[in-house]
């Protein structure tokens, strides 16, 4: 076990097999004993325990921690007051041993005070302050901590004790997970995943992890397909609505044309349609800076001249 980010101060500190200690440069784990004068602190941490960033365990008497205990971030266990109520200059103050039985879980920022015994499997909720004994298989919370729930001892759960009973198998599991992760990273990782991987009894778990990953990919594909279908349907609907709008507009144009023909002769109304050539030329130049070429102008002029001539001829016919 490396000592990085683990601050050990004092003597008589022992840690059992397979501990897990998680810390960071700005949040050390602190294990402290006071070994001076009449006080000879001792910390005994049994196998399989978990300590996380900011955990502090301080002893001037004796703190005994059972197998598989877990300490969440910034939890604090101390068997001493460290000074008296009135005499605040003399160190240590009152002390009394602490005992945490197997599989105890101390929550985030919880405090366990001097003279406390916590029974097996019990949980101390986040922020709780424990100053009295806690029986086995309960959850305590509050300040001071009180029982808020009783656990069912007949329900079998997975503890760190069970998890680490086969440390070599657990190591194989972590190795297999690493190799499975390497598989998709590179050609070298893929070759490592083939030749270095050893079959273990954790293969079923890996298969399940792979199945979950494949299921996630399939679900993602399904969502993409649904999104694409919705997008196509939306485009189709908008195209349909546009076509209907154009049809309604064409109908209005035809209706207006029929009304105009009812009010005047065709030879009078039709030449007015030629004004569209003027508007097209005008807007084409204003918006895009484009002017028709010579032949377009010539053709438009012929059409307009023909229409004007027809209009003039009809006027002459209808004049008295």
C-alpha positions, 0 to 999 in steps of 0.5 A: 500500500502506498502512503501517498496522501495518507498522514500517519502521526504517532505509534501503535497504528496497525492496518489489516489486509486489503484496505482501500484508501482513497485520498487526494492532495487537498484532502488527506486521510489522517490517522493520529495517536497521542503517545505521551505521558499517561496516554498511549493511543492505539488504532487497530484497523482490521481487514478489508476496510475503506477510508475515503478523502478527509477521514480522521481517526484520532486516539489517545486511548484505543480505537478498534475497527472491525473487518469491512468497515467503511468511512465516508468523506470527512468522517471523524472518529475520536476517543478523546475530548483533546482538552477539558471544558474548563482547562482548555490548555492541557491536552487530551482531556477525558478519554474512553475506548471506541469499538466498531464491530464488523461491517459498520458504515460511517456516513459523510461528515459523521462524528463518533465520540469517545466511549462508543461501541457500534454493533455489526452492520450498523450505519451512521447517517451523514452528519450524525453525531454518535455519543452513545452505544449503537446496537447491531443492524440499525441506522442512526442519524441526527445530533445526538444520533438516534435510531431511525431504522432497523435493518433486517438481518435475514437479508443477505447483502454483499459486504467488503468482507465477502467481496475480498474473500477471494482477493486473487479472483477479484484481481482477475476481475479488475484485470479482465475489466481493464483488458476489456476496456483496452480492447476498443482503444487500439490495435495493441489493446485489442491484441492484449485483450486476446492474449493476456486475458485468463478465463475466470469465474467472473466471465459471467459478470463480464458478459453481463457488462458487455450485454449492457453495453450492447443494449445501450448501443442498440437503444441509442441506435433505436433513438436515432432511427426514431428521430430520423423518422420523425424528421422525415415525417415532419418534412413530408407534412410541411411539404404537404402543407406547402403544396396545399397553400400553393393550391389555395393561392392558385385557386385565388388567382384563378378566381380573381382572373375570372372576376376580372374577365367578368368585369372587362373583355379579355383583350383589356384584362390580359395585357395587364398581366404583362406588368409582371415582366416589369416587376420581375425585372425590378425585383431581380435588379434590386435584390440580386443585381441581375438584369435580363439580356438583350434578347429577353428585353426584345421578346418582352417588348414584342409581347407588350407591343402585341398586347398594347396593339390589341388593346388599341384595336379593341378601343377603336372597334368599340368607339362610336 
